[in-house]
């Protein structure tokens, strides 16, 4: 049969490119935040991530989905999840690139380098990074149980991947997950009903029997999990291995795997604990503060992941429009398409800058300024970048037209990106949760910025039922004072400390620059560099945060201007 037509004017797949050397925005952000950071490993990872081999692994891992094997053919419970070999190949590559718990072992700019690598690998396959991200987040939390940290810490930092279902202590390297949410609560973990009963002590500390369930437990084939349960002292955090030290399988029953919109290569499960054995991490009743600290790290990865998906979608759109012609010239030269691509490029670069500025704070744990930046930037970055991801993906898909909407056995990468975009906005706290977290940070910063005299006066007003004088409470002081007395010369802000001794002025100056709550002011040069314009409005009932959409065609007008 004669051919009916010749296929031409179609773009070739974007493979065989170095994702690091071709990403100017990422390289510039690294140069700004860590000029001395060596990039040789990132160059190698960029070449690997852009290779046809890794892209094929990504396609196969998304086509051949994880399968739950709850029982064997003889009716015995097994509770294992089987993955395609490409899943294990991707996991080995990600762990080999030190994207999991390795940065906690130390090293200059280790977290920033890891963040850049995380972004590069997201452009290969984002789903498998779920257990990678959880391993990164739980590693420091495990230090609250020294015995567990001593035995499991080196395994969590190891660059060796072992996918076998054997005790974690028999592996060269391990991964860990988290089990927090339940059917009735979701983000409201204080409503959890899972119960923990004391069951003795051993080499790993205080042992408990856990009875209950988890509505979302992703990556159920991790070697262990940190889970929340109600103990006698309140909601507490527990370490639960899949296989116990004696070699028996723990009583963690996988009920089913979630059928999700995206994130297909990663298994997310519903589980029940039928008296599962676990060990206390930290003190009883401290579960919520522990999960908040872990949540800040996974929220960082949400921002990094969506920034990387934006970059990938932009790169595909640029690649496609440069090869495809319409109405007499390449699409990339059409004026309307130029505007769309320019808007996408600007937003992608801003997201990259903000996400890596947040990652930089992880490398300065002892710096008070960076600690405040971390608490402030985390909900902002997670909210804004992840919220913009879905709209960004749709706009990039439109650049490809119908070809962008077709999956065709996993070959349609743009369609996979679009299905993946919402997950980072939902997981680890949706938009309202991030807004509440930001308000909590601002209130806490405002309280910590007051001097002893202000705090004493505010307590007196509250006791009398009088609303504090808002202007005095909100604005930084022009002069230092303590308990109504003028502070010593040079104290700068409010004098604090025992006996009225003046605290260092530097902390007060930093706090004033970081958290200016008066209307219309900005959050400082760090945020402006990150590409986010953030104004604070105060009402009689609450303070609310407004983020300006950098690509909105009709931005709302500010009544103050």
Secondary structure per residue as TSV (DSSP state, phi and psi in degrees):
chain	resnum	aa	ss	phi	psi
A	1	X	-	360.0	134.2
A	2	X	-	-70.7	148.6
A	3	X	-	-67.6	137.5
A	4	X	-	-83.7	-23.9
A	5	X	-	-167.2	168.4
A	6	X	-	-108.8	133.9
A	7	X	-	-83.3	118.4
A	8	X	-	-148.4	175.1
A	9	X	S	58.7	36.7
A	10	X	-	-120.1	139.7
A	11	X	-	-77.9	141.0
A	12	X	-	-79.2	155.3
A	13	X	-	-61.4	149.9
A	14	X	-	-87.9	90.6
A	15	X	-	-138.4	166.3
A	16	X	S	71.3	34.0
A	17	X	-	-127.8	154.0
A	18	X	-	-87.6	111.7
A	19	X	T	-70.3	-19.7
A	20	X	T	-86.2	-52.1
A	21	X	T	-65.3	-25.0
A	22	X	T	-88.3	-0.8
A	23	X	-	-105.8	87.8
A	24	X	H	-63.3	-40.1
A	25	X	H	-62.4	-41.9
A	26	X	H	-65.8	-44.5
A	27	X	H	-65.3	-38.5
A	28	X	H	-66.6	-40.6
A	29	X	H	-64.4	-38.4
A	30	X	H	-67.5	-40.5
A	31	X	H	-63.6	-34.7
A	32	X	H	-71.6	-46.3
A	33	X	H	-83.5	-26.2
A	34	X	-	-151.3	78.6
A	35	X	T	-57.6	-29.3
A	36	X	T	-91.8	5.3
A	37	X	-	-68.5	123.0
A	38	X	-	-68.0	138.9
A	39	X	-	-115.9	9.6
A	40	X	H	-61.0	-43.8
A	41	X	H	-64.4	-36.8
A	42	X	H	-68.8	-35.0
A	43	X	H	-60.9	-44.2
A	44	X	H	-65.1	-42.8
A	45	X	H	-65.1	-38.1
A	46	X	H	-61.4	-39.9
A	47	X	H	-66.6	-42.3
A	48	X	H	-64.2	-45.5
A	49	X	H	-64.4	-32.2
A	50	X	T	-88.1	1.0
A	51	X	S	-74.9	154.6
A	52	X	H	-64.1	-32.8
A	53	X	H	-62.4	-47.4
A	54	X	H	-70.1	-34.8
A	55	X	H	-65.4	-33.7
A	56	X	H	-68.0	-42.3
A	57	X	H	-58.7	-40.5
A	58	X	H	-63.3	-42.6
A	59	X	H	-63.2	-46.6
A	60	X	H	-67.0	-36.8
A	61	X	H	-66.3	-26.7
A	62	X	H	-89.7	-21.8
A	63	X	H	-84.2	-43.5
A	64	X	S	-97.2	93.9
A	65	X	-	-77.1	158.6
A	66	X	-	-58.9	144.1
A	67	X	E	-123.1	129.7
A	68	X	E	-84.6	130.0
A	69	X	E	-117.1	90.6
A	70	X	E	-76.2	-29.8
A	71	X	E	-138.0	155.9
A	72	X	-	-87.7	-178.1
A	73	X	T	-69.9	-14.1
A	74	X	T	-97.1	4.3
A	75	X	S	91.5	4.7
A	76	X	-	-85.1	140.8
A	77	X	E	-68.2	136.8
A	78	X	E	-120.9	-38.6
A	79	X	E	51.7	55.0
A	80	X	E	-122.6	154.2
A	81	X	E	-117.7	127.5
A	82	X	E	-97.5	138.1
A	83	X	-	-120.9	155.4
A	84	X	-	-66.6	148.5
A	85	X	H	-54.1	-28.6
A	86	X	H	-66.2	-31.5
A	87	X	H	-60.3	-47.2
A	88	X	H	-66.2	-34.0
A	89	X	H	-64.2	-41.0
A	90	X	H	-67.5	-42.3
A	91	X	H	-61.5	-43.3
A	92	X	H	-62.0	-39.4
A	93	X	H	-67.6	-42.1
A	94	X	H	-66.1	-43.4
A	95	X	H	-69.3	-37.6
A	96	X	H	-62.8	-25.6
A	97	X	T	-88.2	6.2
A	98	X	T	63.3	43.5
A	99	X	-	-93.8	0.1
A	100	X	S	-104.0	-113.8
A	101	X	S	-89.2	0.0
A	102	X	G	-59.2	-40.1
A	103	X	G	-57.7	-24.7
A	104	X	G	-71.7	-11.0
A	105	X	G	-75.5	-10.8
A	106	X	-	109.4	176.8
A	107	X	-	119.4	146.0
A	108	X	T	-66.1	130.8
A	109	X	T	54.9	29.9
A	110	X	H	-63.7	-39.0
A	111	X	H	-73.8	-35.8
A	112	X	H	-68.3	-42.1
A	113	X	H	-61.7	-42.0
A	114	X	H	-62.8	-39.1
A	115	X	H	-62.4	-43.0
A	116	X	H	-64.5	-42.0
A	117	X	H	-63.8	-38.3
A	118	X	H	-60.4	-41.2
A	119	X	H	-66.5	-41.5
A	120	X	H	-63.1	-42.3
A	121	X	H	-72.8	-26.9
A	122	X	H	-59.0	-32.5
A	123	X	T	-71.5	-11.1
A	124	X	T	-86.8	-62.5
A	125	X	-	-159.1	112.2
A	126	X	S	-79.5	-25.6
A	127	X	T	-62.0	-42.5
A	128	X	T	-70.8	-11.3
A	129	X	H	-77.9	-4.8
A	130	X	H	-60.7	-55.1
A	131	X	H	-65.1	-28.4
A	132	X	H	-64.3	-46.5
A	133	X	H	-65.1	-42.2
A	134	X	H	-65.1	-38.5
A	135	X	H	-61.8	-40.5
A	136	X	H	-60.7	-40.6
A	137	X	H	-76.3	-35.1
A	138	X	H	-84.3	-19.2
A	139	X	H	-55.8	-50.7
A	140	X	H	-69.2	-29.1
A	141	X	H	-65.3	-29.6
A	142	X	G	-67.6	-16.9
A	143	X	G	-64.3	-17.1
A	144	X	G	-69.5	-11.3
A	145	X	S	-121.6	94.0
A	146	X	H	-55.8	-37.1
A	147	X	H	-65.0	-44.4
A	148	X	H	-67.1	-41.3
A	149	X	H	-62.3	-37.8
A	150	X	H	-66.4	-36.3
A	151	X	H	-88.0	-38.5
A	152	X	H	-98.0	-22.5
A	153	X	H	-55.7	-50.6
A	154	X	H	-62.0	-32.1
A	155	X	H	-69.9	-36.1
A	156	X	H	-70.5	-25.0
A	157	X	H	-93.3	-7.7
A	158	X	-	-68.1	147.0
A	159	X	S	-92.0	12.5
A	160	X	-	-98.6	134.4
A	161	X	-	-107.8	135.2
A	162	X	-	-138.6	108.8
A	163	X	-	-87.7	6.4
A	164	X	-	-70.7	152.8
A	165	X	S	-93.9	76.4
A	166	X	S	-135.1	165.5
A	167	X	-	-53.4	138.9
A	168	X	G	-59.5	-34.0
A	169	X	G	-70.9	-7.6
A	170	X	G	-100.2	7.4
A	171	X	S	-107.6	156.8
A	172	X	S	-76.8	-18.4
A	173	X	-	-160.4	153.2
A	174	X	-	-135.1	166.1
A	175	X	-	-125.8	156.8
A	176	X	E	-134.4	153.7
A	177	X	E	-124.8	-171.9
A	178	X	E	-135.2	141.9
A	179	X	E	-127.9	102.5
A	180	X	-	-120.6	-50.0
A	181	X	-	-84.9	151.4
A	182	X	-	-128.4	169.5
A	183	X	T	-55.5	-44.6
A	184	X	T	-83.5	-12.2
A	185	X	T	-119.6	-41.7
A	186	X	T	62.8	-124.8
A	187	X	T	-67.1	-20.0
A	188	X	-	-82.0	76.4
A	189	X	G	-70.7	-16.6
A	190	X	G	-65.2	-18.6
A	191	X	G	-88.1	6.0
A	192	X	-	-57.9	143.4
A	193	X	-	-110.5	-9.4
A	194	X	-	-58.7	132.5
A	195	X	E	-108.8	143.6
A	196	X	E	-121.1	122.5
A	197	X	E	-112.8	132.7
A	198	X	E	-58.5	138.6
A	199	X	E	-138.1	28.3
A	200	X	E	104.1	-172.4
A	201	X	E	-131.9	151.7
A	202	X	E	-153.5	-161.1
A	203	X	T	-62.9	-25.3
A	204	X	T	-92.5	4.7
A	205	X	E	105.8	-150.1
A	206	X	E	-76.9	123.9
A	207	X	E	-101.4	144.5
A	208	X	E	-135.9	157.4
A	209	X	E	-105.4	125.4
A	210	X	E	-106.0	128.9
A	211	X	E	-128.0	125.0
A	212	X	E	157.8	-148.9
A	213	X	E	-152.2	167.4
A	214	X	E	-136.1	132.7
A	215	X	E	-79.1	-32.5
A	216	X	E	-130.7	115.7
A	217	X	E	-133.9	96.3
A	218	X	E	-78.6	154.9
A	219	X	-	52.0	60.8
A	220	X	T	-66.5	-7.9
A	221	X	T	-93.6	11.3
A	222	X	S	-61.2	159.2
A	223	X	S	-75.5	-23.3
A	224	X	E	-161.8	168.0
A	225	X	E	-139.6	150.8
A	226	X	E	-98.5	123.4
A	227	X	E	-125.3	154.9
A	228	X	E	-101.2	138.0
A	229	X	E	-153.0	155.4
A	230	X	E	-83.5	117.8
A	231	X	E	-107.8	-176.5
A	232	X	T	-61.5	-28.2
A	233	X	T	-93.4	4.0
A	234	X	E	114.4	-169.2
A	235	X	E	-66.0	123.0
A	236	X	E	-131.5	164.4
A	237	X	E	-105.2	135.7
A	238	X	E	-133.0	147.5
A	239	X	E	-95.9	120.7
A	240	X	E	-125.3	105.7
A	241	X	E	-78.8	151.6
A	242	X	S	-68.7	-39.9
A	243	X	B	-120.2	130.0
A	244	X	-	-75.3	163.1
A	245	X	T	-56.9	-27.9
A	246	X	T	-82.6	2.8
A	247	X	S	94.4	-8.1
A	248	X	-	-81.8	152.0
A	249	X	B	-78.6	131.4
A	250	X	-	-67.2	156.6
A	251	X	S	-82.0	58.3
A	252	X	E	-105.6	110.2
A	253	X	E	-100.6	116.6
A	254	X	E	-81.8	116.2
A	255	X	E	-81.1	-44.7
A	256	X	E	-168.6	167.0
A	257	X	E	-100.3	142.4
A	258	X	-	-71.0	139.4
A	259	X	-	-97.1	96.8
A	260	X	-	-99.7	161.9
A	261	X	S	-61.4	-48.7
A	262	X	S	-135.1	-156.1
A	263	X	-	56.1	39.4
A	264	X	T	-69.5	-36.7
A	265	X	T	-70.2	-20.4
A	266	X	S	-93.9	133.8
A	267	X	-	-86.0	126.7
A	268	X	E	-116.8	131.8
A	269	X	E	-127.0	163.8
A	270	X	E	-107.8	131.1
A	271	X	E	-131.6	159.6
A	272	X	E	-127.3	144.9
A	273	X	E	-106.9	111.9
A	274	X	E	-101.4	63.9
A	275	X	E	78.5	33.9
A	276	X	E	-65.6	143.1
A	277	X	E	-85.7	134.7
A	278	X	E	-148.7	161.6
A	279	X	E	-120.2	140.1
A	280	X	E	-67.4	135.4
A	281	X	-	-115.2	113.3
A	282	X	S	83.2	-156.0
A	283	X	-	-97.0	153.9
A	284	X	T	-61.5	142.7
A	285	X	T	83.2	0.1
A	286	X	-	-105.0	21.3
A	287	X	H	-64.5	-41.4
A	288	X	H	-65.5	-49.2
A	289	X	H	-58.5	-35.7
A	290	X	H	-67.1	-43.1
A	291	X	H	-70.0	-31.3
A	292	X	H	-64.1	-39.6
A	293	X	H	-66.9	-42.4
A	294	X	H	-66.2	-38.1
A	295	X	H	-61.6	-35.0
A	296	X	H	-61.1	-34.7
A	297	X	H	-75.8	-40.6
A	298	X	H	-70.7	-29.7
A	299	X	H	-68.0	-34.8
A	300	X	H	-57.1	-45.2
A	301	X	H	-67.8	-29.9
A	302	X	H	-61.8	-44.4
A	303	X	H	-66.1	-43.1
A	304	X	H	-62.2	-45.0
A	305	X	H	-63.2	-45.5
A	306	X	H	-68.2	-37.3
A	307	X	H	-59.0	-40.9
A	308	X	H	-69.1	-39.5
A	309	X	H	-64.4	-36.7
A	310	X	H	-60.0	-45.9
A	311	X	H	-61.8	-43.1
A	312	X	H	-63.8	-43.8
A	313	X	H	-62.7	-40.9
A	314	X	H	-63.4	-44.8
A	315	X	H	-61.6	-41.7
A	316	X	H	-65.3	-41.7
A	317	X	H	-62.9	-43.7
A	318	X	H	-64.1	-42.9
A	319	X	H	-61.4	-43.0
A	320	X	H	-68.5	-48.4
A	321	X	H	-70.1	-21.7
A	322	X	H	-74.6	-24.3
A	323	X	H	-99.6	-25.3
A	324	X	-	-99.8	136.2
A	325	X	E	-108.9	149.7
A	326	X	E	-153.3	136.9
A	327	X	T	56.6	40.7
A	328	X	T	91.9	-0.8
A	329	X	E	-156.6	162.2
A	330	X	E	-57.4	145.1
A	331	X	G	-56.3	-37.0
A	332	X	G	-66.7	-15.8
A	333	X	G	-95.8	-6.4
A	334	X	S	-73.3	132.5
A	335	X	H	-55.0	-44.6
A	336	X	H	-63.9	-41.9
A	337	X	H	-67.7	-35.8
A	338	X	H	-57.6	-43.1
A	339	X	H	-63.5	-43.2
A	340	X	H	-62.4	-48.1
A	341	X	H	-65.1	-36.9
A	342	X	H	-65.3	-42.0
A	343	X	H	-62.6	-43.7
A	344	X	H	-62.5	-42.0
A	345	X	H	-63.5	-42.3
A	346	X	H	-63.1	-45.1
A	347	X	H	-69.0	-37.6
A	348	X	H	-62.2	-43.9
A	349	X	H	-66.5	-39.1
A	350	X	H	-63.4	-42.1
A	351	X	H	-63.4	-40.9
A	352	X	H	-62.4	-45.4
A	353	X	H	-62.1	-44.7
A	354	X	H	-66.7	-44.8
A	355	X	H	-63.0	-41.4
A	356	X	H	-76.0	-28.5
A	357	X	H	-64.7	-38.5
A	358	X	H	-65.3	-42.9
A	359	X	H	-61.2	-34.0
A	360	X	H	-60.5	-31.3
A	361	X	G	-64.3	-23.6
A	362	X	G	-70.3	-20.3
A	363	X	G	-88.9	5.0
A	364	X	-	-132.2	64.8
A	365	X	T	-64.6	-25.0
A	366	X	T	-95.4	2.2
A	367	X	-	-93.7	118.9
A	368	X	H	-64.1	-38.5
A	369	X	H	-63.5	-47.2
A	370	X	H	-66.0	-32.9
A	371	X	H	-63.7	-41.5
A	372	X	H	-66.5	-40.1
A	373	X	H	-62.0	-39.4
A	374	X	H	-62.7	-45.9
A	375	X	H	-66.7	-34.4
A	376	X	H	-78.6	-46.3
A	377	X	H	-72.9	-27.8
A	378	X	H	-59.1	-55.3
A	379	X	H	-66.9	-32.6
A	380	X	H	-64.5	-50.3
A	381	X	H	-65.2	-43.8
A	382	X	H	-63.9	-43.9
A	383	X	H	-64.5	-55.0
A	384	X	H	-74.5	-49.6
A	385	X	H	-62.7	-47.9
A	386	X	H	-69.6	-34.2
A	387	X	H	-64.9	-36.6
A	388	X	H	-78.0	-15.8
A	389	X	H	-58.0	-46.5
A	390	X	H	-64.5	-45.2
A	391	X	H	-64.1	-38.1
A	392	X	H	-62.5	-45.9
A	393	X	H	-61.7	-39.2
A	394	X	H	-64.9	-43.2
A	395	X	H	-63.1	-42.0
A	396	X	H	-66.2	-37.5
A	397	X	H	-63.2	-37.3
A	398	X	H	-63.2	-27.1
A	399	X	H	-64.0	-27.1
A	400	X	H	-92.0	-11.6
A	401	X	T	66.8	-145.7
A	402	X	H	-61.0	-30.7
A	403	X	H	-62.0	-30.8
A	404	X	H	-73.0	-21.5
A	405	X	H	-88.2	-10.0
A	406	X	-	-95.6	134.2
A	407	X	-	-94.6	-47.0
A	408	X	T	50.0	67.9
A	409	X	T	65.0	31.9
A	410	X	T	88.0	-3.3
A	411	X	T	-77.2	-21.4
A	412	X	-	-79.4	86.0
A	413	X	H	-65.5	-37.5
A	414	X	H	-63.2	-39.5
A	415	X	H	-64.3	-38.2
A	416	X	H	-66.0	-39.5
A	417	X	H	-61.3	-44.6
A	418	X	H	-63.5	-39.6
A	419	X	H	-69.9	-26.6
A	420	X	H	-80.4	-26.9
A	421	X	H	-54.8	-44.7
A	422	X	H	-67.0	-20.7
A	423	X	H	-64.5	-40.1
A	424	X	H	-70.6	-24.5
A	425	X	H	-74.6	-29.2
A	426	X	H	-91.5	-48.4
A	427	X	T	-67.7	151.2
A	428	X	T	61.5	28.5
A	429	X	S	105.5	113.2
A	430	X	-	-75.7	-172.4
A	431	X	H	-56.2	-45.6
A	432	X	H	-63.2	-38.1
A	433	X	H	-63.1	-41.0
A	434	X	H	-66.7	-38.4
A	435	X	H	-63.8	-42.8
A	436	X	H	-65.0	-37.6
A	437	X	H	-65.4	-40.8
A	438	X	H	-62.8	-43.8
A	439	X	H	-61.2	-39.3
A	440	X	H	-63.5	-40.9
A	441	X	H	-63.5	-44.5
A	442	X	H	-65.8	-41.0
A	443	X	H	-65.0	-42.9
A	444	X	H	-63.9	-41.3
A	445	X	H	-64.7	-37.4
A	446	X	H	-65.8	-42.7
A	447	X	H	-64.7	-42.9
A	448	X	H	-70.0	-18.9
A	449	X	T	-83.0	-6.9
A	450	X	S	-82.6	154.0
A	451	X	-	-84.7	173.9
A	452	X	H	-61.2	-39.0
A	453	X	H	-64.1	-42.3
A	454	X	H	-63.8	-43.9
A	455	X	H	-63.9	-41.7
A	456	X	H	-63.5	-43.1
A	457	X	H	-64.6	-40.9
A	458	X	H	-63.8	-39.0
A	459	X	H	-63.3	-41.2
A	460	X	H	-62.5	-44.0
A	461	X	H	-61.8	-42.6
A	462	X	H	-63.4	-41.1
A	463	X	H	-62.5	-32.3
A	464	X	T	-87.9	-1.2
A	465	X	T	73.9	22.8
A	466	X	-	-103.2	135.5
A	467	X	-	-72.1	128.2
A	468	X	-	-60.2	152.8
A	469	X	-	-66.0	110.8
A	470	X	H	-62.4	-41.6
A	471	X	H	-64.5	-41.5
A	472	X	H	-67.2	-37.2
A	473	X	H	-74.7	-28.5
A	474	X	H	-91.7	-35.0
A	475	X	S	-91.3	147.0
A	476	X	-	-62.0	149.1
A	477	X	-	-77.6	143.9
A	478	X	S	-79.5	-27.1
A	479	X	S	-130.3	149.8
A	480	X	-	-79.6	149.1
A	481	X	E	-159.9	156.7
A	482	X	E	-140.3	119.3
A	483	X	T	58.4	31.1
A	484	X	T	90.7	-8.8
A	485	X	E	-97.2	147.7
A	486	X	E	-66.9	137.3
A	487	X	-	-76.8	160.4
A	488	X	-	-59.2	152.1
A	489	X	T	-57.8	137.8
A	490	X	T	87.9	-0.2
A	491	X	-	-69.7	-24.0
A	492	X	-	78.7	-86.2
A	493	X	S	-95.4	-140.7
A	494	X	-	-82.3	133.8
A	495	X	-	-74.4	134.4
A	496	X	-	-133.0	175.4
A	497	X	S	103.8	166.3
A	498	X	G	-63.0	140.4
A	499	X	G	69.1	15.8
A	500	X	G	76.5	14.3
A	501	X	-	-66.9	144.9
A	502	X	-	-77.3	132.5
A	503	X	-	-80.3	160.5
A	504	X	-	-56.0	138.3
A	505	X	H	-70.5	-25.1
A	506	X	H	-58.5	-43.8
A	507	X	H	-61.9	-41.4
A	508	X	H	-65.2	-41.3
A	509	X	H	-62.9	-44.4
A	510	X	H	-61.9	-42.2
A	511	X	H	-65.3	-40.2
A	512	X	H	-63.5	-40.6
A	513	X	H	-69.3	-32.3
A	514	X	H	-80.3	-39.8
A	515	X	-	-124.2	60.7
A	516	X	-	-77.9	111.6
A	517	X	-	-94.3	-3.1
A	518	X	S	-66.1	145.8
A	519	X	T	-57.3	139.2
A	520	X	T	85.5	-7.5
A	521	X	-	-84.3	167.1
A	522	X	-	-109.0	166.1
A	523	X	-	-89.4	7.4
A	524	X	-	109.8	172.6
A	525	X	H	-63.6	-32.4
A	526	X	H	-61.0	-43.8
A	527	X	H	-72.9	-36.1
A	528	X	H	-64.1	-39.1
A	529	X	H	-63.5	-35.4
A	530	X	T	-69.6	-8.2
A	531	X	T	89.4	18.8
A	532	X	-	-121.8	130.5
A	533	X	-	-105.1	116.6
A	534	X	E	-127.1	110.8
A	535	X	E	-103.5	146.7
A	536	X	E	-106.5	122.8
A	537	X	E	-110.0	138.4
A	538	X	E	-119.5	133.8
A	539	X	-	-120.4	179.9
A	540	X	S	-70.6	-19.3
A	541	X	S	-104.3	-35.0
A	542	X	-	-161.6	166.1
A	543	X	E	-101.8	139.1
A	544	X	E	-127.4	147.2
A	545	X	E	-100.3	138.7
A	546	X	E	-123.4	127.6
A	547	X	E	-110.4	127.7
A	548	X	-	-79.5	126.8
A	549	X	-	-72.3	116.3
A	550	X	T	-71.5	-12.2
A	551	X	T	-122.9	11.7
A	552	X	-	-67.6	137.4
A	553	X	S	-77.9	-29.0
A	554	X	S	-129.5	75.3
A	555	X	-	-65.0	146.0
A	556	X	-	-64.7	142.0
A	557	X	-	-80.4	140.7
A	558	X	-	-86.2	119.6
A	559	X	T	-64.2	-15.1
A	560	X	T	-79.6	-13.6
A	561	X	-	-109.9	360.0
